[in-house]
């Protein structure tokens, strides 16, 4: 299943935080805002 542009950006943000071993408040807020942008909770996982 192919993710959209929002999913790709979200994945990049999460991977960056994992690779840095640090999650700043700014990154956290950006991830949450992007995840909630469409108002839909997706049920699929990759």
Phi, psi and omega per residue, in radians:
X1 nan 2.175 -3.096
X2 -1.473 2.316 3.079
X3 -1.500 2.733 3.117
X4 -1.466 -3.041 3.141
X5 -1.043 -0.711 3.136
X6 -1.129 -0.739 3.119
X7 -1.102 -0.706 3.116
X8 -1.126 -0.768 3.134
X9 -1.126 -0.724 3.117
X10 -1.084 -0.772 3.109
X11 -1.063 -0.720 3.129
X12 -1.100 -0.767 3.141
X13 -1.101 -0.750 -3.137
X14 -1.179 -0.768 3.120
X15 -1.082 -0.680 3.112
X16 -1.078 -0.798 3.136
X17 -1.093 -0.696 3.116
X18 -1.157 -0.805 -3.117
X19 -1.139 -0.589 3.121
X20 -1.364 -0.267 -3.021
X21 1.002 0.523 -3.136
X22 -2.620 2.388 3.064
X23 -2.187 1.866 3.133
X24 -1.337 2.833 3.087
X25 -1.045 -0.681 3.125
X26 -1.101 -0.797 3.112
X27 -1.111 -0.758 3.130
X28 -1.008 -0.857 -3.137
X29 -1.123 -0.663 3.120
X30 -1.145 -0.737 3.118
X31 -1.104 -0.819 -3.135
X32 -1.113 -0.739 -3.137
X33 -1.108 -0.748 -3.135
X34 -1.188 -0.695 3.138
X35 -1.139 -0.556 -3.087
X36 -1.682 0.014 -3.025
X37 -0.966 -0.757 -3.087
X38 -1.565 -0.109 3.114
X39 1.272 0.180 -3.113
X40 -2.032 2.306 3.056
X41 -1.644 1.956 -3.113
X42 -1.357 2.521 -3.105
X43 -1.781 0.034 -3.093
X44 -1.740 2.661 3.111
X45 -2.270 2.669 3.097
X46 -1.878 nan nan
